[in-house]
Amino acid sequence: MKENIQYPYYIRLVKYLGKAIQDTRKTKNMRQSDLADITGTSVKFISDVERGKETIQMDKALVLLRALGLKLYVTPDSIETEE
Protein backbone atom coordinates (compact mmCIF):
# COMPACT_ATOMS: atom_id res chain seq x y z
CA MET A 1 0.00 0.00 0.00
CA LYS A 2 1.26 3.46 -0.90
CA GLU A 3 1.96 5.70 2.07
CA ASN A 4 0.63 9.26 2.30
CA ILE A 5 3.18 12.01 2.64
CA GLN A 6 3.69 13.61 6.02
CA TYR A 7 3.32 17.36 6.58
CA PRO A 8 5.09 19.71 6.78
CA TYR A 9 6.47 18.51 3.45
CA TYR A 10 9.76 19.88 2.19
CA ILE A 11 9.39 20.90 -1.47
CA ARG A 12 12.72 21.12 -3.27
CA LEU A 13 11.55 20.33 -6.79
CA VAL A 14 8.37 20.85 -8.81
CA LYS A 15 7.67 17.12 -8.65
CA TYR A 16 7.33 17.36 -4.86
CA LEU A 17 4.72 20.08 -5.24
CA GLY A 18 2.87 17.80 -7.64
CA LYS A 19 3.11 14.90 -5.20
CA ALA A 20 1.58 17.01 -2.43
CA ILE A 21 -1.29 18.09 -4.69
CA GLN A 22 -1.93 14.56 -5.95
CA ASP A 23 -1.74 13.01 -2.48
CA THR A 24 -4.15 15.54 -0.99
CA ARG A 25 -6.55 15.27 -3.93
CA LYS A 26 -6.67 11.50 -3.59
CA THR A 27 -7.07 11.70 0.19
CA LYS A 28 -10.15 13.87 -0.42
CA ASN A 29 -11.45 11.26 -2.91
CA MET A 30 -11.37 13.77 -5.75
CA ARG A 31 -10.70 13.04 -9.38
CA GLN A 32 -8.58 15.38 -11.46
CA SER A 33 -11.76 16.43 -13.24
CA ASP A 34 -13.37 17.38 -9.91
CA LEU A 35 -10.43 19.60 -9.03
CA ALA A 36 -10.43 21.08 -12.53
CA ASP A 37 -14.12 22.00 -12.18
CA ILE A 38 -13.58 23.61 -8.78
CA THR A 39 -10.54 25.62 -9.86
CA GLY A 40 -11.38 26.50 -13.46
CA THR A 41 -8.26 24.75 -14.71
CA SER A 42 -7.98 21.81 -17.09
CA VAL A 43 -7.42 18.14 -16.32
CA LYS A 44 -4.29 18.36 -18.50
CA PHE A 45 -2.90 21.16 -16.32
CA ILE A 46 -3.55 19.18 -13.13
CA SER A 47 -1.96 16.11 -14.68
CA ASP A 48 1.09 18.19 -15.68
CA VAL A 49 1.43 19.56 -12.15
CA GLU A 50 1.05 16.15 -10.53
CA ARG A 51 3.66 14.67 -12.88
CA GLY A 52 6.12 17.42 -11.94
CA LYS A 53 6.22 19.36 -15.20
CA GLU A 54 8.73 22.12 -14.59
CA THR A 55 7.06 24.79 -16.72
CA ILE A 56 3.73 24.99 -14.89
CA GLN A 57 2.00 28.31 -14.30
CA MET A 58 2.63 29.08 -10.66
CA ASP A 59 -0.49 31.24 -10.26
CA LYS A 60 -2.66 28.31 -11.31
CA ALA A 61 -0.72 25.93 -9.07
CA LEU A 62 -1.45 28.22 -6.13
CA VAL A 63 -5.16 28.02 -7.01
CA LEU A 64 -4.92 24.22 -6.79
CA LEU A 65 -3.21 24.45 -3.40
CA ARG A 66 -5.89 26.79 -2.02
CA ALA A 67 -8.72 24.58 -3.33
CA LEU A 68 -7.19 21.58 -1.56
CA GLY A 69 -6.63 23.45 1.70
CA LEU A 70 -2.84 23.46 1.38
CA LYS A 71 -0.53 26.40 2.11
CA LEU A 72 2.88 27.08 0.64
CA TYR A 73 5.50 28.74 2.84
CA VAL A 74 8.81 30.20 1.79
CA THR A 75 11.50 30.17 4.45
CA PRO A 76 15.20 30.90 4.47
CA ASP A 77 17.56 27.95 4.31
CA SER A 78 18.53 26.61 7.68
CA ILE A 79 22.12 26.09 8.70
CA GLU A 80 21.57 22.33 8.64
CA THR A 81 21.79 20.85 5.17
CA GLU A 82 20.31 17.66 3.84
CA GLU A 83 22.80 14.95 2.95
MOPAC internal coordinates of N, CA, C and O (Angstrom, degrees):
PM7 1SCF
backbone

  N    0.0000 0     0.00 0     0.00 0    0    0    0
  C    1.4621 1     0.00 0     0.00 0    1    0    0
  C    1.5228 1   109.23 1     0.00 0    2    1    0
  O    1.2310 1   120.84 1   -42.43 1    3    2    1
  N    1.3193 1   115.99 1   137.57 1    3    2    1
  C    1.4569 1   121.76 1  -179.77 1    5    3    2
  C    1.5293 1   110.08 1   -75.63 1    6    5    3
  O    1.2310 1   120.76 1   -44.51 1    7    6    5
  N    1.3088 1   116.16 1   135.49 1    7    6    5
  C    1.4483 1   121.67 1  -177.35 1    9    7    6
  C    1.5225 1   110.90 1   -90.12 1   10    9    7
  O    1.2310 1   120.10 1   -40.40 1   11   10    9
  N    1.3337 1   117.41 1   139.60 1   11   10    9
  C    1.4582 1   121.29 1   175.19 1   13   11   10
  C    1.5165 1   109.59 1   -71.74 1   14   13   11
  O    1.2310 1   120.96 1   -28.75 1   15   14   13
  N    1.3123 1   115.76 1   151.25 1   15   14   13
  C    1.4581 1   119.26 1   177.90 1   17   15   14
  C    1.5209 1   109.43 1   -73.44 1   18   17   15
  O    1.2310 1   121.02 1   -23.51 1   19   18   17
  N    1.3039 1   115.65 1   156.49 1   19   18   17
  C    1.4603 1   121.65 1  -179.66 1   21   19   18
  C    1.5260 1   109.43 1  -104.26 1   22   21   19
  O    1.2310 1   120.55 1   -40.61 1   23   22   21
  N    1.3161 1   116.55 1   139.39 1   23   22   21
  C    1.4649 1   121.78 1  -179.71 1   25   23   22
  C    1.5095 1   109.76 1  -106.09 1   26   25   23
  O    1.2310 1   118.64 1   -31.98 1   27   26   25
  N    1.3281 1   120.20 1   148.02 1   27   26   25
  C    1.4635 1   125.85 1     0.41 1   29   27   26
  C    1.5269 1   111.23 1   -66.54 1   30   29   27
  O    1.2310 1   121.29 1   -32.66 1   31   30   29
  N    1.3101 1   115.14 1   147.34 1   31   30   29
  C    1.4592 1   123.89 1  -173.56 1   33   31   30
  C    1.5232 1   108.90 1  -116.19 1   34   33   31
  O    1.2310 1   121.02 1   -59.52 1   35   34   33
  N    1.2999 1   115.65 1   120.48 1   35   34   33
  C    1.4579 1   122.52 1  -175.67 1   37   35   34
  C    1.5271 1   109.73 1   -78.83 1   38   37   35
  O    1.2310 1   120.47 1   -65.77 1   39   38   37
  N    1.3279 1   116.71 1   114.23 1   39   38   37
  C    1.4635 1   121.44 1  -178.31 1   41   39   38
  C    1.5250 1   109.07 1  -101.94 1   42   41   39
  O    1.2310 1   121.52 1   -68.61 1   43   42   41
  N    1.3371 1   114.69 1   111.39 1   43   42   41
  C    1.4589 1   120.93 1   179.19 1   45   43   42
  C    1.5211 1   111.97 1  -107.20 1   46   45   43
  O    1.2310 1   120.91 1   157.94 1   47   46   45
  N    1.3202 1   115.86 1   -22.06 1   47   46   45
  C    1.4618 1   121.80 1  -177.78 1   49   47   46
  C    1.5217 1   108.85 1  -136.26 1   50   49   47
  O    1.2310 1   120.81 1   -20.01 1   51   50   49
  N    1.3321 1   116.06 1   159.99 1   51   50   49
  C    1.4607 1   120.85 1   179.73 1   53   51   50
  C    1.5271 1   110.99 1   -57.86 1   54   53   51
  O    1.2310 1   120.30 1   144.33 1   55   54   53
  N    1.3249 1   117.02 1   -35.67 1   55   54   53
  C    1.4679 1   118.74 1  -178.57 1   57   55   54
  C    1.5207 1   112.16 1   -62.55 1   58   57   55
  O    1.2310 1   119.57 1   152.30 1   59   58   57
  N    1.3301 1   118.43 1   -27.70 1   59   58   57
  C    1.4569 1   120.81 1   178.02 1   61   59   58
  C    1.5285 1   110.86 1   -73.16 1   62   61   59
  O    1.2310 1   120.60 1   145.64 1   63   62   61
  N    1.3242 1   116.45 1   -34.36 1   63   62   61
  C    1.4590 1   120.30 1   174.67 1   65   63   62
  C    1.5287 1   108.68 1   -63.50 1   66   65   63
  O    1.2310 1   120.80 1   135.18 1   67   66   65
  N    1.3216 1   116.07 1   -44.82 1   67   66   65
  C    1.4543 1   120.81 1   178.40 1   69   67   66
  C    1.5142 1   112.51 1   -61.19 1   70   69   67
  O    1.2310 1   120.51 1   140.20 1   71   70   69
  N    1.3152 1   116.63 1   -39.80 1   71   70   69
  C    1.4704 1   121.62 1   178.37 1   73   71   70
  C    1.5243 1   110.79 1   -62.52 1   74   73   71
  O    1.2310 1   120.54 1   138.03 1   75   74   73
  N    1.3266 1   116.57 1   -41.97 1   75   74   73
  C    1.4714 1   120.37 1   179.58 1   77   75   74
  C    1.5269 1   110.47 1   -64.66 1   78   77   75
  O    1.2310 1   120.37 1   138.56 1   79   78   77
  N    1.3210 1   116.89 1   -41.44 1   79   78   77
  C    1.4616 1   120.90 1   179.19 1   81   79   78
  C    1.5247 1   110.18 1   -66.03 1   82   81   79
  O    1.2310 1   120.34 1   132.64 1   83   82   81
  N    1.3100 1   116.95 1   -47.36 1   83   82   81
  C    1.4651 1   120.76 1  -179.21 1   85   83   82
  C    1.5333 1   111.50 1   -62.86 1   86   85   83
  O    1.2310 1   120.55 1   134.14 1   87   86   85
  N    1.3150 1   116.55 1   -45.86 1   87   86   85
  C    1.4614 1   121.19 1  -179.08 1   89   87   86
  C    1.5254 1   110.65 1   -60.30 1   90   89   87
  O    1.2310 1   120.28 1   134.45 1   91   90   89
  N    1.3215 1   117.07 1   -45.55 1   91   90   89
  C    1.4601 1   120.75 1  -178.51 1   93   91   90
  C    1.5227 1   110.63 1   -67.99 1   94   93   91
  O    1.2310 1   120.39 1   138.66 1   95   94   93
  N    1.3270 1   116.87 1   -41.34 1   95   94   93
  C    1.4665 1   120.45 1   178.30 1   97   95   94
  C    1.5250 1   110.45 1   -59.19 1   98   97   95
  O    1.2310 1   120.51 1   133.78 1   99   98   97
  N    1.3121 1   116.64 1   -46.22 1   99   98   97
  C    1.4625 1   120.41 1  -179.23 1  101   99   98
  C    1.5281 1   111.63 1   -67.39 1  102  101   99
  O    1.2310 1   120.13 1   142.73 1  103  102  101
  N    1.3200 1   117.35 1   -37.27 1  103  102  101
  C    1.4622 1   121.39 1   177.48 1  105  103  102
  C    1.5251 1   110.47 1   -61.10 1  106  105  103
  O    1.2310 1   120.69 1   146.64 1  107  106  105
  N    1.3260 1   116.29 1   -33.36 1  107  106  105
  C    1.4689 1   121.57 1   179.27 1  109  107  106
  C    1.5273 1   111.74 1   -87.73 1  110  109  107
  O    1.2310 1   120.57 1  -170.92 1  111  110  109
  N    1.3401 1   116.51 1     9.08 1  111  110  109
  C    1.4668 1   122.32 1   179.75 1  113  111  110
  C    1.5272 1   112.62 1    54.78 1  114  113  111
  O    1.2310 1   121.34 1  -137.63 1  115  114  113
  N    1.3160 1   115.04 1    42.37 1  115  114  113
  C    1.4626 1   120.75 1   178.63 1  117  115  114
  C    1.5196 1   109.48 1  -106.86 1  118  117  115
  O    1.2310 1   121.07 1   -36.04 1  119  118  117
  N    1.3112 1   115.56 1   143.96 1  119  118  117
  C    1.4591 1   120.70 1   170.88 1  121  119  118
  C    1.5285 1   107.96 1   -88.83 1  122  121  119
  O    1.2310 1   120.93 1   -16.64 1  123  122  121
  N    1.3032 1   115.83 1   163.36 1  123  122  121
  C    1.4673 1   119.43 1   176.19 1  125  123  122
  C    1.5221 1   109.95 1   -58.30 1  126  125  123
  O    1.2310 1   120.20 1   142.35 1  127  126  125
  N    1.3112 1   117.23 1   -37.65 1  127  126  125
  C    1.4691 1   120.16 1  -179.79 1  129  127  126
  C    1.5291 1   111.84 1   -65.97 1  130  129  127
  O    1.2310 1   120.02 1   146.37 1  131  130  129
  N    1.3375 1   117.56 1   -33.63 1  131  130  129
  C    1.4654 1   120.74 1   175.89 1  133  131  130
  C    1.5255 1   110.35 1   -63.14 1  134  133  131
  O    1.2310 1   121.06 1   132.78 1  135  134  133
  N    1.3246 1   115.58 1   -47.22 1  135  134  133
  C    1.4615 1   120.46 1  -179.70 1  137  135  134
  C    1.5259 1   110.76 1   -65.15 1  138  137  135
  O    1.2310 1   120.46 1   142.31 1  139  138  137
  N    1.3227 1   116.72 1   -37.69 1  139  138  137
  C    1.4627 1   120.64 1   177.97 1  141  139  138
  C    1.5303 1   110.52 1   -62.41 1  142  141  139
  O    1.2310 1   120.42 1   136.94 1  143  142  141
  N    1.3258 1   116.79 1   -43.06 1  143  142  141
  C    1.4720 1   120.81 1   178.88 1  145  143  142
  C    1.5192 1   111.57 1   -62.45 1  146  145  143
  O    1.2310 1   120.62 1   137.22 1  147  146  145
  N    1.3172 1   116.42 1   -42.78 1  147  146  145
  C    1.4704 1   121.27 1  -178.04 1  149  147  146
  C    1.5250 1   111.70 1   -66.98 1  150  149  147
  O    1.2310 1   120.57 1   143.14 1  151  150  149
  N    1.3284 1   116.51 1   -36.86 1  151  150  149
  C    1.4606 1   120.80 1  -171.80 1  153  151  150
  C    1.5314 1   114.31 1  -100.27 1  154  153  151
  O    1.2310 1   119.98 1   170.66 1  155  154  153
  N    1.3167 1   117.65 1    -9.34 1  155  154  153
  C    1.4559 1   119.80 1  -177.93 1  157  155  154
  C    1.5238 1   112.91 1    73.02 1  158  157  155
  O    1.2310 1   120.86 1  -157.16 1  159  158  157
  N    1.3170 1   115.96 1    22.84 1  159  158  157
  C    1.4575 1   120.65 1   176.48 1  161  159  158
  C    1.5220 1   107.76 1  -107.20 1  162  161  159
  O    1.2310 1   120.32 1     0.86 1  163  162  161
  N    1.3159 1   116.99 1  -179.14 1  163  162  161
  C    1.4619 1   120.25 1   179.88 1  165  163  162
  C    1.5287 1   110.34 1  -102.55 1  166  165  163
  O    1.2310 1   121.30 1   -21.42 1  167  166  165
  N    1.3214 1   115.12 1   158.58 1  167  166  165
  C    1.4627 1   120.85 1   175.29 1  169  167  166
  C    1.5231 1   109.43 1   -61.22 1  170  169  167
  O    1.2310 1   120.32 1   141.96 1  171  170  169
  N    1.3339 1   117.00 1   -38.04 1  171  170  169
  C    1.4691 1   120.63 1   178.41 1  173  171  170
  C    1.5258 1   110.69 1   -60.41 1  174  173  171
  O    1.2310 1   120.01 1   136.88 1  175  174  173
  N    1.3308 1   117.59 1   -43.12 1  175  174  173
  C    1.4644 1   120.31 1   179.02 1  177  175  174
  C    1.5259 1   110.26 1   -61.51 1  178  177  175
  O    1.2310 1   120.36 1   133.32 1  179  178  177
  N    1.3223 1   116.91 1   -46.68 1  179  178  177
  C    1.4682 1   120.56 1  -179.67 1  181  179  178
  C    1.5248 1   110.05 1   -62.05 1  182  181  179
  O    1.2310 1   120.27 1   137.86 1  183  182  181
  N    1.2994 1   117.09 1   -42.14 1  183  182  181
  C    1.4595 1   121.03 1   177.26 1  185  183  182
  C    1.5295 1   110.87 1   -60.90 1  186  185  183
  O    1.2310 1   120.47 1   136.72 1  187  186  185
  N    1.3348 1   116.70 1   -43.28 1  187  186  185
  C    1.4722 1   120.83 1   177.98 1  189  187  186
  C    1.5269 1   111.16 1   -60.67 1  190  189  187
  O    1.2310 1   120.54 1   135.54 1  191  190  189
  N    1.3199 1   116.57 1   -44.46 1  191  190  189
  C    1.4686 1   120.67 1   179.89 1  193  191  190
  C    1.5244 1   109.83 1   -62.83 1  194  193  191
  O    1.2310 1   120.71 1   131.74 1  195  194  193
  N    1.3144 1   116.25 1   -48.26 1  195  194  193
  C    1.4682 1   120.26 1  -176.72 1  197  195  194
  C    1.5209 1   112.15 1   -65.55 1  198  197  195
  O    1.2310 1   119.74 1   152.42 1  199  198  197
  N    1.3206 1   118.09 1   -27.58 1  199  198  197
  C    1.4606 1   121.64 1   177.51 1  201  199  198
  C    1.5300 1   112.14 1   -84.19 1  202  201  199
  O    1.2310 1   120.25 1   173.33 1  203  202  201
  N    1.3383 1   117.12 1    -6.67 1  203  202  201
  C    1.4570 1   120.25 1   176.55 1  205  203  202
  C    1.5109 1   114.76 1    87.23 1  206  205  203
  O    1.2310 1   120.09 1  -155.54 1  207  206  205
  N    1.3319 1   117.44 1    24.46 1  207  206  205
  C    1.4610 1   120.37 1   177.45 1  209  207  206
  C    1.5238 1   108.77 1   -57.66 1  210  209  207
  O    1.2310 1   120.61 1   -50.59 1  211  210  209
  N    1.3089 1   116.44 1   129.41 1  211  210  209
  C    1.4643 1   120.98 1  -171.94 1  213  211  210
  C    1.5171 1   114.44 1   -81.08 1  214  213  211
  O    1.2310 1   119.68 1   170.69 1  215  214  213
  N    1.3139 1   118.22 1    -9.31 1  215  214  213
  C    1.4652 1   119.83 1  -177.72 1  217  215  214
  C    1.5289 1   112.56 1  -108.94 1  218  217  215
  O    1.2310 1   120.34 1  -148.94 1  219  218  217
  N    1.3274 1   116.95 1    31.06 1  219  218  217
  C    1.4648 1   120.50 1  -179.83 1  221  219  218
  C    1.5250 1   110.53 1   -68.90 1  222  221  219
  O    1.2310 1   120.95 1   -21.78 1  223  222  221
  N    1.3202 1   115.79 1   158.22 1  223  222  221
  C    1.4571 1   121.25 1   174.59 1  225  223  222
  C    1.5254 1   108.01 1   -83.59 1  226  225  223
  O    1.2310 1   121.03 1   -64.09 1  227  226  225
  N    1.3127 1   115.64 1   115.91 1  227  226  225
  C    1.4615 1   120.20 1  -173.80 1  229  227  226
  C    1.5311 1   112.09 1   -64.01 1  230  229  227
  O    1.2310 1   119.74 1   144.47 1  231  230  229
  N    1.3211 1   118.10 1   -35.53 1  231  230  229
  C    1.4638 1   119.44 1   179.86 1  233  231  230
  C    1.5265 1   110.85 1   -61.59 1  234  233  231
  O    1.2310 1   120.37 1   140.41 1  235  234  233
  N    1.3261 1   116.90 1   -39.59 1  235  234  233
  C    1.4593 1   120.16 1   178.20 1  237  235  234
  C    1.5282 1   111.13 1   -71.99 1  238  237  235
  O    1.2310 1   120.08 1   144.94 1  239  238  237
  N    1.3118 1   117.45 1   -35.06 1  239  238  237
  C    1.4647 1   120.31 1   177.01 1  241  239  238
  C    1.5291 1   110.26 1   -63.43 1  242  241  239
  O    1.2310 1   120.26 1   142.11 1  243  242  241
  N    1.3155 1   117.11 1   -37.89 1  243  242  241
  C    1.4638 1   120.57 1   177.64 1  245  243  242
  C    1.5261 1   110.89 1   -65.20 1  246  245  243
  O    1.2310 1   120.17 1   146.03 1  247  246  245
  N    1.3352 1   117.27 1   -33.97 1  247  246  245
  C    1.4645 1   121.18 1   175.71 1  249  247  246
  C    1.5276 1   109.94 1   -62.99 1  250  249  247
  O    1.2310 1   120.40 1   138.03 1  251  250  249
  N    1.3321 1   116.84 1   -41.97 1  251  250  249
  C    1.4651 1   120.57 1   177.42 1  253  251  250
  C    1.5281 1   110.81 1   -61.13 1  254  253  251
  O    1.2310 1   120.91 1   134.42 1  255  254  253
  N    1.3321 1   115.86 1   -45.58 1  255  254  253
  C    1.4670 1   120.07 1  -179.94 1  257  255  254
  C    1.5262 1   111.03 1   -58.66 1  258  257  255
  O    1.2310 1   120.73 1   132.68 1  259  258  257
  N    1.3353 1   116.21 1   -47.32 1  259  258  257
  C    1.4758 1   120.07 1  -179.46 1  261  259  258
  C    1.5266 1   110.95 1   -61.36 1  262  261  259
  O    1.2310 1   120.35 1   136.97 1  263  262  261
  N    1.3297 1   116.94 1   -43.03 1  263  262  261
  C    1.4658 1   120.91 1  -178.52 1  265  263  262
  C    1.5255 1   111.82 1   -63.38 1  266  265  263
  O    1.2310 1   120.42 1   150.75 1  267  266  265
  N    1.3151 1   116.80 1   -29.25 1  267  266  265
  C    1.4607 1   121.47 1  -179.89 1  269  267  266
  C    1.5268 1   113.04 1   -92.03 1  270  269  267
  O    1.2310 1   120.39 1   178.08 1  271  270  269
  N    1.3300 1   116.86 1    -1.92 1  271  270  269
  C    1.4593 1   120.25 1   179.53 1  273  271  270
  C    1.5179 1   113.37 1    79.17 1  274  273  271
  O    1.2310 1   120.59 1  -155.97 1  275  274  273
  N    1.3379 1   116.48 1    24.03 1  275  274  273
  C    1.4640 1   121.25 1   177.94 1  277  275  274
  C    1.5240 1   109.68 1  -102.12 1  278  277  275
  O    1.2310 1   120.66 1   -27.93 1  279  278  277
  N    1.3190 1   116.34 1   152.07 1  279  278  277
  C    1.4614 1   122.30 1   176.08 1  281  279  278
  C    1.5161 1   108.53 1  -123.07 1  282  281  279
  O    1.2310 1   121.04 1   -33.56 1  283  282  281
  N    1.3049 1   115.61 1   146.44 1  283  282  281
  C    1.4583 1   121.89 1   178.55 1  285  283  282
  C    1.5237 1   107.68 1  -113.56 1  286  285  283
  O    1.2310 1   120.45 1   -54.79 1  287  286  285
  N    1.3170 1   116.75 1   125.21 1  287  286  285
  C    1.4584 1   122.49 1   178.99 1  289  287  286
  C    1.5152 1   109.85 1  -113.34 1  290  289  287
  O    1.2310 1   121.05 1   -36.52 1  291  290  289
  N    1.3082 1   115.60 1   143.48 1  291  290  289
  C    1.4610 1   121.21 1   174.12 1  293  291  290
  C    1.5176 1   106.38 1  -112.97 1  294  293  291
  O    1.2310 1   120.72 1   -54.50 1  295  294  293
  N    1.3225 1   116.22 1   125.50 1  295  294  293
  C    1.4580 1   120.62 1  -179.50 1  297  295  294
  C    1.5219 1   109.22 1  -131.85 1  298  297  295
  O    1.2310 1   120.68 1   -25.06 1  299  298  297
  N    1.3218 1   116.31 1   154.94 1  299  298  297
  C    1.4635 1   117.94 1   176.23 1  301  299  298
  C    1.5195 1   110.09 1   -68.50 1  302  301  299
  O    1.2310 1   121.31 1   -27.15 1  303  302  301
  N    1.3186 1   115.10 1   152.85 1  303  302  301
  C    1.4673 1   120.34 1   175.97 1  305  303  302
  C    1.5117 1   109.93 1   -58.65 1  306  305  303
  O    1.2310 1   121.17 1   -38.12 1  307  306  305
  N    1.3084 1   115.37 1   141.88 1  307  306  305
  C    1.4627 1   118.93 1   175.24 1  309  307  306
  C    1.5269 1   108.95 1   -85.00 1  310  309  307
  O    1.2310 1   120.90 1   -11.07 1  311  310  309
  N    1.2885 1   115.88 1   168.93 1  311  310  309
  C    1.4630 1   120.69 1   178.28 1  313  311  310
  C    1.5159 1   110.14 1   -66.84 1  314  313  311
  O    1.2310 1   120.64 1   144.22 1  315  314  313
  N    1.3472 1   116.39 1   -35.78 1  315  314  313
  C    1.4571 1   120.45 1   179.61 1  317  315  314
  C    1.5186 1   108.42 1   -71.99 1  318  317  315
  O    1.2310 1   120.63 1   -41.60 1  319  318  317
  N    1.3123 1   116.39 1   138.40 1  319  318  317
  C    1.4558 1   120.41 1   177.87 1  321  319  318
  C    1.5139 1   109.85 1  -117.05 1  322  321  319
  O    1.2310 1   121.52 1   -28.63 1  323  322  321
  N    1.3111 1   114.69 1   151.37 1  323  322  321
  C    1.4608 1   119.85 1   178.97 1  325  323  322
  C    1.5147 1   109.46 1   -79.45 1  326  325  323
  O    1.2310 1   120.32 1   -41.74 1  327  326  325
  N    1.3039 1   117.00 1   138.26 1  327  326  325
  C    1.4654 1   120.74 1   178.69 1  329  327  326
  C    1.4931 1   111.45 1  -102.64 1  330  329  327
  O    1.2310 1   120.10 1   180.00 1  331  330  329

